[in-house]
């Protein structure tokens, strides 16, 4: 259980340190939350574990904004990782268009086994088990 808490903590630290999506910063209707405000809101939430939203609505609002920003950063970080891996290990989009492939076609190098490759190994039907040597006297 403690291992899961440590993993959750370190993943949270990594997500907080990820860069934000530039498109989300252009949304002027949402209040931008600094990391210090988020830490202060988290401390207030720990102190007021029961019903703190009724007693401190501003802390509840800032905490909600912090979790929203955390979620956006996690989504953006996942998108960046996916794009990096696709660029690194995937086929280049220009090469696919040049070949005239459809986008959902399988990548080359997959399903290249012939029926002879998938056939089971030959077993001699006349093969007999090898007899064991006689037991030695003790």
C-alpha positions as CSV (number, residue, x, y, z in Angstrom):
1,X,0.0,0.0,0.0
2,X,2.8,2.4,0.9
3,X,4.4,1.6,-2.5
4,X,1.2,2.8,-4.3
5,X,1.3,6.0,-2.3
6,X,4.9,6.6,-3.3
7,X,4.2,5.9,-6.9
8,X,1.2,8.3,-6.9
9,X,3.3,11.0,-5.2
10,X,6.2,10.7,-7.7
11,X,3.8,10.6,-10.7
12,X,2.1,13.7,-9.3
13,X,5.5,15.5,-9.1
14,X,6.3,14.5,-12.7
15,X,2.9,15.8,-13.9
16,X,3.2,19.1,-12.1
17,X,6.6,19.6,-13.7
18,X,5.3,18.9,-17.2
19,X,4.7,22.0,-19.4
20,X,1.2,23.1,-19.9
21,X,-0.6,23.1,-23.3
22,X,-0.3,26.5,-24.9
23,X,-3.9,26.4,-26.1
24,X,-5.1,26.1,-22.5
25,X,-3.3,29.3,-21.5
26,X,-5.3,31.3,-24.0
27,X,-8.6,30.5,-22.2
28,X,-9.1,33.8,-20.4
29,X,-12.3,32.7,-18.6
30,X,-10.3,30.4,-16.3
31,X,-8.1,31.6,-13.5
32,X,-4.5,30.5,-13.8
33,X,-3.3,28.9,-10.6
34,X,0.3,29.1,-9.6
35,X,2.1,26.2,-7.9
36,X,2.3,28.1,-4.6
37,X,-1.5,28.7,-4.6
38,X,-2.0,25.0,-5.3
39,X,0.2,24.0,-2.4
40,X,-1.6,26.4,-0.1
41,X,-4.9,25.0,-1.2
42,X,-3.7,21.5,-0.6
43,X,-2.6,22.4,2.9
44,X,-5.9,24.0,3.6
45,X,-7.7,20.9,2.3
46,X,-5.7,18.7,4.7
47,X,-6.5,21.0,7.7
48,X,-10.2,21.1,6.9
49,X,-10.7,17.5,5.8
50,X,-14.5,17.5,6.7
51,X,-16.7,20.0,5.1
52,X,-14.0,22.5,4.2
53,X,-15.9,23.5,1.0
54,X,-18.7,24.8,3.3
55,X,-16.3,26.8,5.5
56,X,-13.8,27.9,2.8
57,X,-15.3,28.1,-0.6
58,X,-12.2,29.9,-2.0
59,X,-9.9,27.0,-1.0
60,X,-12.3,24.6,-2.6
61,X,-12.4,26.6,-5.8
62,X,-8.6,26.9,-6.0
63,X,-8.2,23.2,-5.3
64,X,-10.7,22.5,-8.1
65,X,-8.7,24.7,-10.4
66,X,-5.5,23.0,-9.4
67,X,-6.9,19.5,-10.1
68,X,-8.2,20.7,-13.4
69,X,-4.8,22.1,-14.3
70,X,-3.2,18.8,-13.1
71,X,-5.5,16.8,-15.4
72,X,-4.8,19.1,-18.4
73,X,-1.0,18.7,-17.8
74,X,-1.4,14.9,-17.5
75,X,-3.3,14.8,-20.8
76,X,-0.8,17.1,-22.6
77,X,2.1,15.1,-21.2
78,X,0.6,11.9,-22.5
79,X,-0.1,13.5,-25.9
80,X,3.6,14.7,-26.0
81,X,4.8,11.2,-25.1
82,X,2.6,9.6,-27.7
83,X,3.7,12.0,-30.4
84,X,7.4,11.5,-29.5
85,X,7.0,7.7,-29.6
86,X,5.1,7.9,-32.9
87,X,7.8,10.1,-34.4
88,X,10.6,7.9,-33.0
89,X,9.2,4.4,-33.8
90,X,6.4,5.0,-36.3
91,X,6.6,5.4,-40.0
92,X,6.9,9.0,-41.3
93,X,3.5,10.4,-42.5
94,X,5.2,11.8,-45.7
95,X,6.4,8.3,-46.6
96,X,3.0,6.8,-46.1
97,X,1.4,9.5,-48.3
98,X,4.1,9.0,-51.0
99,X,3.4,5.3,-51.1
100,X,-0.3,5.9,-51.4
101,X,-1.1,3.7,-48.5
102,X,-4.3,4.1,-46.6
103,X,-3.8,5.4,-43.1
104,X,-5.2,2.3,-41.4
105,X,-3.0,-0.2,-43.4
106,X,-0.7,-2.4,-41.4
107,X,2.9,-1.4,-41.1
108,X,5.4,-3.4,-43.2
109,X,7.2,-6.2,-41.4
110,X,4.1,-7.6,-39.7
111,X,2.4,-10.9,-40.5
112,X,5.2,-12.0,-42.9
113,X,5.2,-15.7,-41.9
114,X,4.4,-18.2,-44.6
115,X,2.3,-21.2,-44.0
116,X,5.4,-23.3,-44.0
117,X,6.8,-21.2,-41.1
118,X,3.7,-21.7,-39.0
119,X,3.5,-25.5,-39.6
120,X,4.4,-27.6,-36.6
121,X,7.7,-29.4,-36.5
122,X,7.8,-32.9,-38.0
123,X,7.7,-35.8,-35.5
124,X,8.8,-39.2,-36.6
125,X,5.8,-41.5,-35.9
126,X,8.1,-44.5,-35.5
127,X,10.1,-42.8,-32.7
128,X,10.2,-44.8,-29.5
129,X,11.3,-43.7,-26.1
130,X,14.9,-44.5,-25.3
131,X,15.1,-47.3,-22.7
132,X,16.7,-46.5,-19.4
133,X,19.8,-48.4,-18.4
134,X,19.4,-51.3,-15.9
135,X,19.6,-50.4,-12.2
136,X,22.8,-50.9,-10.5
137,X,22.9,-53.0,-7.4
138,X,23.3,-51.0,-4.2
